[in-house]
């Protein structure tokens, strides 16, 4: 009887975890639009370029490059939620969180597009639960 109850509990837990498991997808599937990346570029040039460079190659020693090897090392395998939240909570220096969430996400899409991540047909929304399910895949 005790074994049967334990097995039932394990099956219930396993079934519940399967129901809660969310399928991830990759940025290689095209998870943002060209228009969104263009909006992100405008915001990036206005707010980020003075430190991270107009061409995403840093102009300051403390600001990382956002392209080439630095991009691959720092972004590959992370979720969009991780990158979005890091940028939103730390940038720009001294004024973190000063942009609205959509602007921060648009900047993320610009950085992705600049690094040859393909665009798709649907714009991303700044919803952390959705962004947690999208893993960055560097081409």
N, C-alpha and C positions, 0 to 999 in steps of 0.2 A: 504494500500500500504506500509506504513512504517513497519507494523507488518510483512508483507510478506518478505520484504527486510531483516529485523532483523533475521527472522527465517532462511532465505537462508544463511545468514552469519554464524549463529550458526551451521547449518548443514555442511557447508564447513569447518569450524574450527574443528568440531568433526571428520569429515571424514579425514582431514589432520592429526589430532593427531593419529588416528588409523593407518594411513599409516606409520607414524614415530615411532609408538610404536614398540619396539624391544622385541622379546621374550627372556626371560632370561632362563638360564639353571643352573643346580647345579653341583658342583664338584663331587657329588655322581654318576654322569653319566660317569665318567672316561674321564677327559678332557686333560690329559697329558699322556706320555708314561713312562714305567719303565726306558728305556734308558735315557730319559730326566731327570728323578729323580736321576739316577746314576751320570749323569754329574753334576747335582746340588749338590749332596753329595760331590763330589770331590772339587768343588768350595767352598762349605760351610766349609769343613774341612780346606782348605787352607786359607780362608779369615775370617770366622765367628766364628770358634770353640774356638779361644783363649778367646773370651768374652762370647759367648752364650753356650759354652761347647760342647765337642765332641758328647755328647748324648742329645743335645739340652736343657740341664739343665744348667742354667747360672752359670758361675764361678765368675761373678762380680755383685755387688749389683745393679748397674745401668743398667745392661743388662737383659731384661726379659727372662724368660724361654720361649721356643718355643714348649712346649709339655704340655700334661695333661690339668689342669684347665686353666692355663695361655693361652694356645693355644685356647681352647674353648671360653674363655671369649673375647680374643682379635681378633679372626678370624671369628667366627661363624656369618653368616649373612652379612659379608662384601663381596665386590666384589674382584675378583683377581686383578683388576686394582688398587683398594685402597691399597692392601697389597704390590703389585709390586711397585707402585709409592712411597709409604712410605719407603720401603727398599732402593729403588734406590736413593731417595733424601736424605737419612740420613746415609746410611751405606757404607763402614765402617767409624767409627768416624774419622774425620780429612781427610778422603779420599773419601767422598761421591761421587757417580757417577763415580768411578774409574774403574768399570767393564763395559763390554758392556751389552746392554739391555738383550740379550739372556742369559748371565750368571746370571744376577739378576733373570730372570724368572725361569731359571733352579733351582736356589736356592729355590725359592718359591715352585716349584714342589717337591723338596726334603723334605721340611718342611711338606707339605701336605701328602706326601707318608709316612713319618716317623710317622705321626699321623693317620695312617690307612685310609686315603682317597684313594679310588681305582684308579689305573691307567687305561688308555684306550688304544686306538690304534693310536691316532693321537697326534703328538707333538704340544704344544702351541707355538704360535709366539708372540713376544712382541708388539702386536697391541692393543693400549689402547681401541679402540672402541669395539673390540672383548672381551677383558678382562673385560670391564664394564658390559658385559652381563652374566658373570659367577659368581654366588653367591656361597660362601663357605658354605658347609654343613658338619658339623663335625659328623662323625659316632658315 
